[in-house]
Amino acid sequence: MEKDIQKTKFFNPTKGFLSFDKTIKEIFNYLREKPQEFYDIVVGCDSSSGKNISFPVVIVILRKGLGGRFFLKKIKYSQTFEKRFQNLHERILNEVLVSCEIALDLRGALEKEFQKRPEKFNCQFRYIHADIGGIGKTKDMISEIVGLIKSNGFEAKIKPEAFAASVVADRFT
């Protein structure tokens, strides 16, 4: 993954490929369309299994009860680095680490932008969605993953509430 998020591109189905700065602008454009509504901003990631592992990470802006928008970055590693993700535990940990990295950078950029703008918006950015749940192979990882997310200053949502990871990002694995 590129170390400098300012150089990364995110994909939005309506707007195409956008720089990180333009992604921030699009988030604010969306908030401005209906400033009276409540917005939930979340980050989530999934991963593919097998050869050519990828990690689609999404930023979702949910206008409560009225739909939302998302921005996707698909992360791929070199073949030699990819060998680290052959087991489920390593893949899930990387999904959460990628989500935390994007969320921290996004939070910083949003806070800067909120300070510059006179408008006030009713939104929260509290959650990272993890593609784990109480049933199945990932149930033993819940406390580890929730602790990792909390240590980065966010609250964790797991399946079935983790739609950003288990539905949106999953579509791009």
N, C-alpha and C positions, 0 to 999 in steps of 0.2 A: 504494500500500500504506500502511496506517496506520503512522505512525512509532512509536507506542507499542505494542509487542507485548502489553502487559498488557491492552489494550482489544480485541484481536482474538479472533475465535471460530474454533475448530477443529471439524471434524465427525468423529465416530466413528460407524460404522454401528450399533453397539449402544447407545451413550449419547446420540447426537444431537449438538446443538451445545453446545460447552463453551468457557468462558473459558480463557485461557492458564493461569491458576492451577488451574482444575479439570482441565485436561489434565495438568498436572504431578502432581496428586493421583491421577489415573487411572493414570498411568505407575507410580507407587509402589504403588497397589493391585494392579496386574498383577505387579509384582516380588514383592510380599508373598505372592501366591497360591502360588508355588513358589520360595522363596528359595534353595533348593539348586541350582537350574538356572543355566546361563550365559545371559546376555542381551546382545544386540547392539542398540544404539540407533543408527539412521542417519537422515539427512535426504536427500531428493531432490526434484527438481522437473522438470516437463515443461512444454511449452507447445503451444498450438494454433496452427495457421497460418490464414491468410486473415483475414476480417473478425472483429471481436470476439475478439481474442486474449486468452486467459486463461493463467494460470500456476498450475496446481495444485501446491502444495508439500506434502509428506507427512513426518511423523515416524513412523518404523516402529520398533516394539519387537519384536525377534525373539527368541523363546525357542528357542534352538538345538535343532533337531530336533523341536520340539513346536509349531510355528506361531507366531503373533504377533498384534499389534494395530497399527492405524495411526490417525493423526489427520491430517486434511486441512484445508488452508486454500486456497481458490481465490481467487487475486488477479486483479483486473481493473483496467485503467487507463482513464482517459477517452479518448475518440476522438482528441483532439489529441495526447495523450501516446503513444497506441498506434502512431502513425505511425513512431515510433522503432524498432519491432520488425518492420518489413516484411522484413528479410533474416534469414537463418538465423543468421549470426554474432551479430547483436545479440540475437536471441531466446535463443540458448544462453548468452551472457554474462549476460543478465538471469536466466535460470534458476539459474545458479551463484551470482550475487550474492544472489538471494532465499534460496537454500539456505544460504549462508554467514551471512546476517543472522539467519535463524531458528535455525540451529545455534548461533551464538554466544550468542544470548539464552537458548536452551534449556540450553546447557552451564552458563551462570551460574546459572540457576534451579535446575537439578538439583544443582549443587555446594552451593548454599545449603541445599537440602532434605536432602541427604545428611549435612551437618554437624549438622542438627537431630535426626536420627533415630538411635536406638541400633542398629537393625538394620544388618547388613552384607549387601550384595548383590554377586554375582559378575557384573558387567556392564562393558561398555566402550562408549564413545561416541567413536569415532575417525574414522568415515568419512562423507563426503558422496558421494552417488551422482550422477554426471553422465550425462546422456543423450547421450553421444558414444561413438564406437567407432573401431576401427582399420580398419573397412571403411565406405565411403560418404562422404557429403558432409562429415562432421565430423572425418575423420581428420587433417586439417591443423591442427585446433584443440587436439589432445591436450596438447601441452606448455604452451600458454597456459592452458588450463582447469586442468590439474593444478597448475601454478604458482600460480594464483589460489586454489585450494582450500588448498594447502600454506601460502600466505602468511597464511591465516586460522586456521592451527593444526590443520588436519584432514588426513587422508589421502584421496586420491581413489580411487574405484572407477569404472571405465568399463564399457561393455557388453563382454561379456555378464554381468559381475558386478554391474552397477548396477541391480538389480531395483527399488529404491525409486523411481527415476526412470523407468526404461523399462517397468516393469510396473504398479506400484501407482499412481503419479501419472498415468501414461499413460491409465489407465482413466477419468480424470476430465477429459480435455482436451476 
